[in-house]
Amino acid sequence: MEFRKNDILTLDIEDCGVDGEGIGKADGFTVFVKDAVIGDRISAKIIKAKKNYGYGRLMEVITPSPYRVKPACSIARQCGGCQLQALSYEQQLKFKEKKVRGHLERIGGFKDFPMEPIMGMDEPYHYRNKAQFPVGKNKDGKIITGFYAGRTHSIIDNRDCILGVKQNKEVLDRVIGHMEKYHVQPYDETTGKGLVRHIMIRYGFHTDEMMVCLILNGDKIPAEKALVDSLCEIPEMTSITINVNKKRNNVILGDQLRLLWGQSYITDSIGNISYQISPLSFFQVNPIQTEKLYGKALEYAGLTGNETVWDLYCGIGTISLFLAQKAKFVRGVEIVPQAIDNARENAKLNGIENVEFFVGKAEEVLPREYEKNGVYADVIVVDPPRKGCDEVLLNTILKMKPERVVYVSCDSATLARDLKVLCAEDYELMRVSTTDMFPQSTHVETVVLLSQLKQKPDDYINVTIELDDMDITSAETKATYDEIKKYVAEHNAGMKVSNLYISQVKRKCGIEVGKNYNLPKNEDSRQPQCPEDKESAIVEALKHFKMNS
């Protein structure tokens, strides 16, 4: 039977899609229905029809599912923020576990992998420490703020979201009241005119510090002092800033910040680590679950105090500083310069010195440091955006061969894709853990542990033995190349040096090197020369082993 747009169907919802939509079938025709719950019998109107499947709008719940609950928010269906409010929380957790497992199996090709129970919340509401509210007008010309309806830029009026902190409403009431009193216009996306684009609020769960940042299509807001005086009546107020974004795009924040009152940041903590958070900082929005997630990442890293760790996509150093508590040395990489400034300040704030931070793309910084400076890692931690890791970065990880890779992911589909690359030859998937960072929504955080594949007993390895490493030329005190490398790494924050560099320095010091050892194959061959810092480190090692002439 052929189904067309506007047909009304009765469906039994048998499954749930990755975006939380209910899935039902009619005569072999699959229909995806937003707001339908597994176990529901519904009537749905076809709004888009393909040959074998279509999309429907929920018209009526004929027989409700035993898993269906009344949404705590009255506008849950209109607002695009919460896709799962009609589903019991227990079933939400099962849905998210199934989603991650399905991606790892279908996309990654993994089977029979160990997956730990999902870490849920005791109270799955009012957990967000950050909210960004677009500002606009309704059909009657009244200034409103709230959230965009799903897949649109139509604002659903809501100043009291049940996922945010209770103080958000008071901030929004005061800002909108100020706009009405002083005739300040909201930004209009269609014309590019108007001033106030968004109101961003951040709250420190452990410090009760609050930040308000107004994103403006201009440099200042009328009657700034009056607005500051009003907002400062809120006891938790700590920081009031203006962010300037005059570009006609969908990016919320611009690059220019101006402090109106208080500090330019708020402080919050995860476990024993404190963090300074600016308007531009990336910081996980659910601090309760973040501590669980990072605790699991730290557990998977298996640190004993002797490891050198790279933390890629490190943001303001949230995971880096967590790892530094148990690592020998941690290097973090982040593309946003302000975030790295925050990371360095956060390291100072916590008295952590065994860290170093780099500004740049992870897929550019790590290959550069590995290929040019010979850096290595015992453990690599990645926490990329939804698009996952760049192919160049994955290839560099495979070349570096760290003992363990800990992958923290906000998108299990790209996670599975990247794990398939890493586990093709050199690594195996050891552990998987999921954390419900965003209750009522379809999003889920996952952390996995990859370990190097163990050599099979029947495998054979070709080994080339250099006579120079065998210490048979004399009875004098002499160290092998591996011993020199180990000494350099231990006394220079994990620095890695090659046999070539060691032989070059040995020659400079007048120390005999095995005949033809690491010499160029012909006169035209070009070899990399040992950098000055590594030469100094190797010389110190030679002195330690009493090998220098």
C-alpha positions in Angstrom: 0.0 0.0 0.0 1.3 3.5 -0.9 1.1 6.2 1.8 1.1 9.9 1.0 1.5 13.2 2.8 -1.5 14.1 5.1 -2.6 10.4 5.4 -3.7 9.6 9.0 -2.3 6.2 10.3 -2.8 4.2 13.5 0.6 3.0 14.7 2.0 0.8 17.4 5.3 2.3 18.5 7.8 -0.5 18.6 11.2 1.2 18.7 13.0 4.5 19.3 15.3 6.3 16.8 18.6 7.9 17.7 17.0 11.3 18.0 14.3 10.0 20.4 11.5 9.7 17.8 9.1 6.8 18.1 9.1 4.2 15.3 6.0 2.4 14.0 5.1 0.4 10.9 2.0 0.2 8.7 2.0 -2.5 6.0 5.8 -2.5 5.9 5.9 1.3 5.8 8.1 2.8 8.6 7.1 6.0 10.2 9.2 8.2 12.5 7.0 10.2 14.9 8.4 12.9 17.3 7.0 12.8 20.9 5.8 9.1 20.5 7.0 6.7 23.1 7.8 3.0 22.8 4.6 1.1 23.7 2.2 3.8 22.6 -0.6 3.2 20.2 -1.1 6.5 18.4 -2.7 8.2 15.4 -0.2 10.1 13.3 -0.4 12.4 10.3 2.2 11.8 7.5 4.1 15.1 6.9 6.7 13.7 4.6 6.6 10.4 2.7 9.4 8.5 0.9 9.1 5.2 -0.9 9.5 2.9 2.2 9.4 5.3 5.1 8.1 8.7 6.2 7.8 11.2 9.0 4.6 11.8 11.0 3.2 14.3 13.5 1.6 12.9 16.6 -2.1 13.6 16.5 -3.4 11.5 19.4 -2.2 9.0 22.0 -4.8 6.3 21.7 -3.3 4.0 24.3 -0.4 5.4 26.3 2.7 3.3 26.9 3.5 2.1 30.4 6.8 4.1 30.0 4.9 7.4 29.1 5.0 10.1 31.8 3.5 13.6 31.9 6.2 16.1 30.9 7.3 18.4 33.8 7.4 21.3 31.3 4.1 22.6 29.8 5.8 23.6 26.5 8.0 20.4 26.1 6.5 19.6 22.7 6.9 23.0 21.2 10.4 23.7 22.5 13.3 21.9 20.8 15.4 21.4 23.9 13.9 18.3 25.5 13.2 15.4 23.3 12.5 12.7 25.9 10.4 14.4 28.7 7.5 12.1 27.9 9.6 9.0 28.5 10.3 7.8 32.1 13.8 8.5 33.2 14.6 4.8 33.7 13.7 4.2 30.0 15.7 7.3 29.0 18.8 5.7 30.4 18.1 2.4 28.6 17.5 4.3 25.3 20.9 6.0 25.7 22.8 2.8 26.5 21.1 1.1 23.4 22.0 4.1 21.2 25.7 3.9 22.1 25.9 0.1 21.8 24.1 0.3 18.4 26.6 2.8 17.0 29.6 0.8 18.2 28.2 -2.4 16.7 26.9 -1.0 13.4 29.4 1.7 12.6 32.5 0.5 14.5 32.0 -3.2 13.8 32.6 -4.1 17.5 31.1 -7.2 19.0 31.0 -8.6 22.6 32.6 -5.5 24.1 32.3 -4.8 27.8 29.9 -1.9 28.6 29.4 -0.6 32.1 26.0 0.5 33.4 25.1 4.1 32.5 25.7 6.7 35.2 22.4 8.5 35.6 21.2 11.3 38.0 19.2 11.2 41.2 17.5 14.5 40.2 17.4 14.9 36.4 16.3 18.5 36.4 17.8 21.9 37.2 21.3 20.6 36.3 22.5 23.1 33.7 25.1 25.6 34.9 24.9 27.5 31.6 22.0 28.8 29.4 21.9 31.0 26.3 18.5 32.7 25.7 17.8 34.3 22.3 15.9 37.5 22.5 13.2 38.6 20.0 9.5 39.7 19.6 6.3 37.7 19.4 3.5 38.4 16.9 2.1 41.1 19.2 5.5 43.0 19.2 6.2 42.0 22.8 9.9 41.3 23.8 10.3 37.7 24.6 13.2 35.3 25.4 13.3 31.5 25.6 14.5 28.8 23.3 14.2 28.1 19.6 11.5 25.6 18.5 13.0 22.4 17.0 14.8 23.1 13.7 13.6 26.7 13.5 14.6 30.1 14.8 11.2 30.8 16.2 11.5 31.6 19.9 9.3 29.8 22.3 8.7 32.1 25.2 10.1 30.6 28.4 12.0 32.3 31.2 11.9 29.4 33.7 13.4 26.3 32.0 13.3 23.3 34.3 16.8 22.2 33.2 18.4 25.5 34.4 18.9 27.1 37.8 16.1 29.0 39.4 18.1 32.3 39.3 17.8 32.4 35.5 14.2 33.7 35.6 15.1 36.6 37.8 18.0 37.6 35.5 15.8 37.4 32.4 12.9 39.4 34.1 15.3 42.2 35.0 17.0 42.4 31.6 13.7 42.3 29.6 12.3 44.8 32.1 15.2 47.1 31.4 14.8 46.8 27.6 11.1 47.7 27.9 11.8 50.7 30.2 14.5 52.2 28.0 13.1 51.1 24.6 16.0 48.8 23.8 15.2 46.7 20.7 16.0 43.0 20.3 18.0 41.8 17.4 16.1 40.9 14.2 17.8 38.2 12.2 15.9 39.0 9.0 16.9 42.7 8.9 20.1 42.7 10.9 18.8 45.5 13.1 18.2 45.7 16.8 20.6 45.5 19.7 20.2 42.6 22.1 20.8 39.2 20.5 21.2 36.7 23.4 21.4 36.7 27.2 23.9 34.1 28.5 23.9 33.1 32.2 26.5 30.9 33.9 26.2 29.6 37.5 28.8 28.0 39.8 27.2 25.1 41.5 29.9 24.8 44.2 30.5 28.5 44.6 27.1 30.1 44.0 28.8 32.7 41.7 26.7 34.0 38.8 27.7 35.5 35.5 25.5 37.5 33.1 26.8 38.2 29.6 24.7 40.3 27.1 25.5 39.5 23.5 24.9 42.7 21.5 24.7 43.9 17.9 26.6 47.0 19.2 29.1 48.2 21.7 26.9 49.2 24.6 23.4 49.1 25.9 21.5 52.2 27.0 21.4 53.1 30.7 24.2 50.5 31.6 24.5 51.7 35.2 20.8 51.2 35.8 21.0 47.7 34.4 24.0 46.9 36.5 22.3 48.2 39.7 19.3 46.1 39.0 21.3 42.9 38.3 23.4 43.4 41.4 20.4 43.1 43.6 20.6 39.4 42.9 22.8 38.1 45.8 24.8 35.6 43.7 25.8 38.1 41.0 29.6 38.1 40.4 30.2 39.1 36.8 28.4 41.3 34.2 29.9 41.5 30.8 29.0 42.6 27.2 30.0 40.5 24.2 29.9 42.3 20.9 28.8 40.4 17.8 27.9 42.5 14.8 28.1 39.7 12.2 25.0 38.5 10.5 25.4 34.8 11.2 24.1 32.1 13.5 27.2 32.1 15.8 26.2 33.3 19.2 29.3 34.9 20.6 31.7 37.4 19.1 35.3 37.9 20.0 35.1 41.3 21.8 34.3 41.3 25.5 33.8 44.3 27.8 33.5 44.0 31.6 30.6 46.1 33.0 30.8 45.1 36.7 32.6 42.6 39.0 35.0 40.0 37.7 35.5 38.9 34.2 35.0 35.3 35.2 33.3 33.0 37.8 34.9 30.1 39.7 33.6 26.6 40.0 35.1 23.2 40.8 35.1 19.6 39.7 36.4 17.4 42.5 39.5 18.9 44.0 40.2 21.2 41.0 39.0 24.8 40.8 38.4 26.5 37.5 38.0 30.2 36.3 35.3 30.3 33.7 35.0 33.3 31.3 32.1 34.0 28.9 34.1 32.3 26.1 35.2 29.3 28.1 34.0 25.8 27.3 32.9 24.1 30.5 30.7 21.1 30.8 27.1 22.2 31.6 26.3 19.5 34.1 28.9 19.7 37.0 27.4 16.8 39.0 27.8 14.4 36.0 31.0 15.9 34.8 32.8 14.8 38.0 31.6 11.2 37.3 32.7 11.4 33.7 36.1 12.8 34.4 36.5 10.4 37.3 35.9 7.5 34.8 38.4 9.1 32.3 41.0 9.3 35.1 40.3 5.7 36.0 40.7 4.5 32.4 44.0 6.4 32.0 45.5 4.1 34.7 48.0 6.7 35.9 50.7 5.7 38.4 52.6 9.0 38.5 55.2 8.0 35.9 53.2 8.7 32.7 53.4 11.5 30.2 49.9 12.4 28.9 48.6 14.4 26.0 45.1 15.9 26.5 43.7 16.9 23.1 40.8 19.4 22.7 41.6 20.4 26.3 39.4 23.6 26.6 40.2 25.5 29.8 42.2 22.5 31.1 39.3 20.7 32.8 40.5 17.2 32.0 44.2 18.1 31.9 44.3 19.3 35.5 42.3 16.3 36.6 44.9 14.1 35.0 47.8 16.1 36.3 46.9 15.0 39.9 48.2 11.5 39.1 50.4 11.9 36.0 54.1 12.8 35.7 53.4 15.4 33.1 50.4 16.5 31.0 50.4 18.5 27.7 47.1 20.1 26.6 46.1 21.3 23.2 43.2 23.7 22.3 42.4 25.9 19.3 40.8 28.8 21.2 43.5 31.1 22.6 41.3 32.5 25.4 40.7 28.9 26.6 44.4 28.3 26.8 44.8 31.5 28.8 42.2 30.2 31.2 43.9 26.8 31.3 47.2 28.4 32.3 45.5 30.5 34.9 43.6 27.5 36.2 46.9 25.6 36.6 48.3 28.5 38.7 45.1 28.7 40.7 45.5 25.1 41.7 49.3 25.1 42.1 49.7 22.5 39.4 53.1 22.8 37.6 53.4 19.5 35.7 51.3 20.8 32.8 52.0 22.6 29.5 49.4 24.0 27.1 49.6 24.6 23.4 47.3 26.9 21.2 46.3 25.3 17.9 44.5 22.6 16.1 45.1 19.2 17.7 45.6 17.7 14.2 48.4 20.2 13.6 50.1 20.5 17.0 50.5 16.8 17.9 52.1 15.8 14.5 54.4 18.8 14.7 55.5 18.1 18.2 55.9 14.4 17.4 57.7 14.7 14.1 59.9 17.7 14.8 60.5 17.5 18.5 60.2 13.8 19.2 57.6 14.1 21.9 55.8 10.9 23.0 53.0 9.9 25.2 52.2 7.0 27.5 48.5 7.9 27.4 46.6 10.1 25.0 43.2 11.6 26.0 40.9 13.1 23.4 37.6 14.9 24.0 36.7 16.2 20.5 33.6 18.1 19.3 30.7 16.3 17.7 32.5 15.9 14.4 35.1 13.6 16.1 38.8 13.5 15.4 40.6 14.6 12.3 42.1 11.8 10.2 45.6 13.3 10.5 45.3 13.2 14.3 44.2 9.6 14.3 47.1 8.6 12.1 49.5 10.5 14.4 48.2 8.6 17.4 48.8 5.3 15.6 52.4 6.4 14.9 53.0 7.5 18.4 51.7 4.2 19.8 50.8 5.3 23.4 50.0 2.4 25.7 46.5 3.6 26.2 44.0 6.0 24.5 41.1 7.4 26.4 38.4 8.8 24.1 35.7 11.0 25.6 32.8 11.6 23.2 29.6 13.6 23.0 28.6 11.8 19.7 28.7 8.0 19.7 28.4 7.8 15.9 31.7 9.7 15.2 33.2 7.9 18.2 32.4 4.5 16.6 33.9 5.7 13.3 37.1 6.9 14.9 37.5 3.7 17.0 37.2 1.6 13.9 40.3 3.4 12.6 42.3 3.1 15.8 41.3 -0.6 16.4 42.0 -1.8 12.8 45.5 -3.0 13.8 47.1 -1.6 16.9 44.5 -1.2 19.6 41.6 -3.1 21.2 38.5 -1.8 22.8 38.8 -2.6 26.5 36.1 -0.7 28.4 33.1 1.5 27.6 31.2 3.7 30.0 28.3 6.1 29.4 27.2 9.1 31.4 23.8 10.9 31.2 25.1 14.4 31.0 21.9 15.8 29.5 18.7 14.2 31.1 15.5 14.8 29.1 17.5 15.1 25.9 18.8 12.5 23.5 22.5 13.4 24.0 24.8 11.1 26.0 28.5 11.2 26.9 30.7 8.2 26.4 34.3 7.4 27.6 36.2 4.4 26.2 39.5 2.8 26.9 41.7 1.5 24.1 44.9 -0.5 24.9 47.7 -1.6 22.7 47.1 -5.1 21.3 49.3 -7.6 23.1 51.8 -9.6 21.0 50.5 -13.1 20.3 52.8 -15.9 21.5 53.1 -17.4 18.0 54.0 -14.0 16.4 57.6 -13.4 15.3 59.4 -10.1 15.6 62.4 -9.1 13.5 65.0 -7.5 15.7 68.1 -5.6 14.6 70.8 -5.6 17.2 73.4 -2.7 17.1 76.7 -3.7 18.5 77.1 -0.2 20.0 74.1 -1.0 22.3 75.6 -4.2 23.6 78.4 -2.5 25.7 81.1 -4.9 24.6 83.8 -2.5 23.5 85.3 -1.7 26.9 84.9 -2.2 30.6 84.5 1.5 31.2 81.2 2.9 32.5 78.9 3.1 29.5 75.1 3.5 29.1 73.0 2.0 26.3 70.9 4.2 24.1 67.8 3.1 25.9 69.3 4.1 29.2 70.2 7.5 27.9 66.7 8.0 26.5 65.2 7.1 29.8 67.4 9.5 31.7 66.6 12.3 29.3 62.9 11.7 29.6 62.9 11.5 33.4 64.9 14.7 33.9 63.3 16.8 31.1 59.5 16.4 31.5 59.1 13.5 29.2 61.4 14.7 26.4 62.0 12.1 23.7 65.3 11.8 21.9 66.2 9.5 19.0 69.2 7.2 18.5 70.3 9.5 15.7 70.4 12.5 18.0 72.3 10.6 20.7 74.9 9.4 18.1 75.3 13.0 16.8 76.0 14.3 20.3 78.3 11.4 21.1 80.4 12.3 18.1 80.5 16.0 19.1 81.7 14.9 22.5 84.5 12.7 21.0 82.8 9.4 22.1 83.3 6.5 19.8 80.1 5.5 17.9 79.7 2.1 16.1 81.0 2.1 12.6 78.5 3.5 10.1 76.0 3.9 12.9 73.3 6.3 11.9 75.5 7.9 9.2 73.8 9.2 6.0 73.6 6.6 3.2 75.3 9.0 0.7 76.9 12.4 0.7 73.7 14.0 -0.6 71.5 12.6 2.1 70.0 15.1 4.5 69.5 14.2 8.2 67.7 16.2 10.9 70.1 17.8 13.3 69.7 17.5 17.1 67.9 20.7 18.5 69.9 22.7 21.1 67.6 21.8 24.0 67.8 18.1 23.3 71.6 18.3 22.8 72.0 19.9 26.2 69.8 17.1 27.7 71.8 14.4 26.1 75.1 15.9 27.2 73.8 16.0 30.8 72.9 12.3 30.4 76.4 11.5 29.1 77.9 13.3 32.1 75.7 11.4 34.5 76.9 8.1 33.0 80.5 9.4 33.0 80.8 9.0 29.2 81.8 12.5 28.2 85.4 13.1 27.2 
